[in-house]
Every structure is written in structure tokens, then in C-alpha cells.
């Protein structure tokens, strides 16, 4: 009887320590937790990700596929308690940074996760370098914990596919294209030059296209920063020569345009000067014509008197006069 009481007391003590005292847990400040009861996560009624704003980035054809239930998220703090039939899943929501060439399923790929290869529209193989910042989305923990086996692998695969598609079809913005068409040195565009000049537009495009990763995989891409686009070494020298020639021709065109503009300005000023001189010569004649018209209206014989006075003034300044002798 004493042995039975001892076993019972031991079992009770083990139960208290194992399931009651060890049932308390805490959640760190950079963590979020989800509790499951017999394997089923605790949910927020019938709400799904389609009821959240994160679903706005999904296409209509994707909404049915990526419809996950919204879960009750345990925020940082504690202690919290769980029963033996409950399980707590903790995830870190801290921002992580990885190389954009990192492959979670094959770390040795892409030159050990350092350079990502892509092909441009003119069939030039380039090496891309950069970083990606991401964090687990607490708005869609179901997708991260239960919906996808390896979320970061899915996100990296999606990012790489979108980036390679963009590199293969990239064209300079309309303004840049218009500037290129304005000069003969830019008639034939080089895609890698366009990519290098428009890295900001490329990064913004990637951020826009990857917003749906939060609704797809439960990971929010905070930012993507593509820092380098380099062709193979055997192409770099040829590309540098092309760029040098392009810059030289562009410089010559700029100098020629500047000289032409200067000549145009000088011609405009010359025309203005000659116009002012002509107006200065014409103005006395206009005034003389106005005076003669006024004299003519004064009466008969006034014009003859005026002409006689003018002739006398001219004769007084003449040193020699030649007159016609009638036969």
C-alpha cells in the first residue's frame, strides 16, 4: 500500500513538473508565437489573408491558391501557459539580410552564393551582385509556419525568376530612349549600359513585383539592393572600348552643337544691329515726309518756297556749281 502511494505521489510530482511548471513560456521582443491545439492552429474566426490588405498585391488567379487563415498571434511578453496537448511555434521577426545569389537548398550554387547570373536581351551573360532584406510577416504566419515547407527558398526562387525575366526584357525608360535617339552615337543601344544607368528603376521594379511574397509565403521583402552588373571578363574590354568611342562621339556632338548655337546667337545679334541701323536711316526720311505733307496742306506755293530755301542752303555750302546751258 505504501509502495502504491509512493508511485502515485511520484507520478503526480512528475506531472506537475513536466506539464504544469514546464508549461509556462515567454516570447522574446523579436519573436512572435502561434499555439496549436492537437495540431490545429488557433485562428481568428473565419478570417483569411484575402480579408487583409496584403492580398491586394495578388492577382485574381492567385487569390484562391494563396488563401490562408489568419491566426491568433502571441505577442512578446509572458509568462504564458500551454497545456500538454498544445504546442507553441515561435518565429523570429527580426530583419535578415542575405546575398541575392544565396540558394538555401544549394549553398554552393551561384559561385557559393556570391554572384547571380542572368542573360540580357542582347544575349550577354552578366553577373549580378546585391543584397535582400526580409523579415517574417506576422500578418501571415500560417503561410510561413504551415503553408510552405521552406519559405525562404520559395522567396529566393521567386525573386531570382522575376529578376532574370526583368534583365532579359529590360529597356531604357522612354525619356532615356528619346535622349538616345537624339544623337547618332546612341543609335544602337547596349542593354548592360541601360541596366547600369537605371539601377534605381530596376530596384524599384523588384520591390514592386515582390510585394506579393508576404501573401504568398509569409515573408515580407523589406528591400532589394542590386549593386553591381558586370559582364564576363572577355566582354568587359570590348564594352569599355565601345563606351569610350560612344563618349568621344557624344563629346564631339556636344561641341558641334555648342558652336552652332553660338553662331546662331551671333547671327541673331547681327540681324538686330543691321535692323536698328536701317530703322535709324529710315526715320529721318519718315519725318521729312511728314513735314512735307504738313507744308503741302498749308497752302499753294509753300512747297516751292521750302525747296527754294533748301537750295539756297545747299548753294551756300557748295564750292563749285555746274549748271546746264541751253543751246
Buried (B, 14 or more C-beta within 10 A) or exposed (E): EEEEEEEEEEEEEEEEEEEEEEBEBEBBEEBBBBBBEEEEBBBEEEEBBBEBEBBEBBEEEBBEEBBBBBBEBBEEEEEBEBEEEBBBBBBEBEEBEBBBBBBBEEEEEBEEBEBBBBEBBEEBEBBBBBBBBBBBBBBBBBBBBBBBEEBBBBBBBBBBEBBBEBBEEBEBEEEBBEEBEEBEBBEEBBBBBBBBEBBEBBBEBBBEBBBBBBBBBBBBBEBBBBEEBBBEEEBEEEBEEEBEEBEEBBEEBEEEEEEEEEEEEEEEEEEEEEEEEEEEEEEEEEEEEEEBEEBEEEEEEBEEEBEEEEEEEEEEEEEEEEEEEEE
